[in-house]
C-alpha cells in the first residue's frame, strides 16, 4: 500500500511552501580593468585579470 494524503493541500499552503523556490539573479561586479560584468572573487573571462594582475592569458579571435 502506498501512502495517500488525507486532505487536499490548499493552494495557499502549496504556494507558501513554494515562496522560497524563486531563482535569484547572479551578483555581478564591474571588472576594474575592462569594466565588463563578472562574478566577484573570480578571474575576469574577458581580460583574464584578477586583483590587478593578469592570471589567464586570453587569445584574441581573428574572425
Contact map, one row per residue, 1 for C-alpha under 8 A:
111000000000000000000000000000000000000000000000000000000000000
111100000000000000000000000000000000000000000000000000000000000
111110000000000000000000000000000000000000000000000000000000000
011111000000000000000000000000000000000000000000000000000000000
001111110000000000000000000000000000000000000000000000000000000
000111110000000000000000000000000000000000000000000000000000000
000011111000000000000000000000000000000000000000000000000000000
000011111100000000000000000000000000000000000000000000000000000
000000111110110000000000000000000000000000000000000000000000000
000000011111110000000000000000000000000000000000000000000000000
000000001111111000000000000000000000000000000000000000000000000
000000000111111100000000000000000000000000000000000000000000000
000000001111111110000000000000000000000000000000000000000000000
000000001111111111000000000000000000000000000000000000000000000
000000000011111111100000000000000000000000000000000000000000000
000000000001111111100000000000000000000000000000000000000000000
000000000000111111110000000000000000000000000000000000000000000
000000000000011111111100000000000000000000000000000000000000000
000000000000001111111100000000000000000000000000000000000000000
000000000000000011111100000000000000000000000000000000000000000
000000000000000001111110000000000000000000000000000000000000000
000000000000000001111111000000000000000000000000000000000000000
000000000000000000001111100000000000000000000000000000000000000
000000000000000000000111110000000000000000000000000000000000000
000000000000000000000011111000000000000000000000000000000000000
000000000000000000000001111100000000001000000000000000000000000
000000000000000000000000111110000000001100000000000000000000000
000000000000000000000000011111000000111100000000000000000000000
000000000000000000000000001111100000111100000000000000000000000
000000000000000000000000000111110011110000000000000000000000000
000000000000000000000000000011111111110000010000000000000000000
000000000000000000000000000001111110000000000000000100000000000
000000000000000000000000000000111110000000000010100100000000000
000000000000000000000000000000111111000000000110000000000000000
000000000000000000000000000001111111100000000000000000000000000
000000000000000000000000000001100111110000000100000000000000000
000000000000000000000000000111100011111000000000000000000000000
000000000000000000000000000111100001111101111000000000000000000
000000000000000000000000011110000000111111010000000000000000000
000000000000000000000000001110000000011111000000000000000000000
000000000000000000000000000000000000001111100000010000000000000
000000000000000000000000000000000000011111110000010000000000000
000000000000000000000000000000000000010011111001110000110000000
000000000000000000000000000000100000011001111111110000000000000
000000000000000000000000000000000000010000111111000000000000000
000000000000000000000000000000000101000000011111000000000100000
000000000000000000000000000000001100000000011111100001000100000
000000000000000000000000000000000000000000111111110001111100000
000000000000000000000000000000001000000000110011111111110000000
000000000000000000000000000000000000000011110001111111100000000
000000000000000000000000000000000000000000000000111110000000000
000000000000000000000000000000011000000000000000111111000000000
000000000000000000000000000000000000000000000000111111100000000
000000000000000000000000000000000000000000000011110111111000000
000000000000000000000000000000000000000000100001110011111000000
000000000000000000000000000000000000000000100001100001111100000
000000000000000000000000000000000000000000000001000001111110000
000000000000000000000000000000000000000000000111000000011111000
000000000000000000000000000000000000000000000000000000001111100
000000000000000000000000000000000000000000000000000000000111110
000000000000000000000000000000000000000000000000000000000011111
000000000000000000000000000000000000000000000000000000000001111
000000000000000000000000000000000000000000000000000000000000111
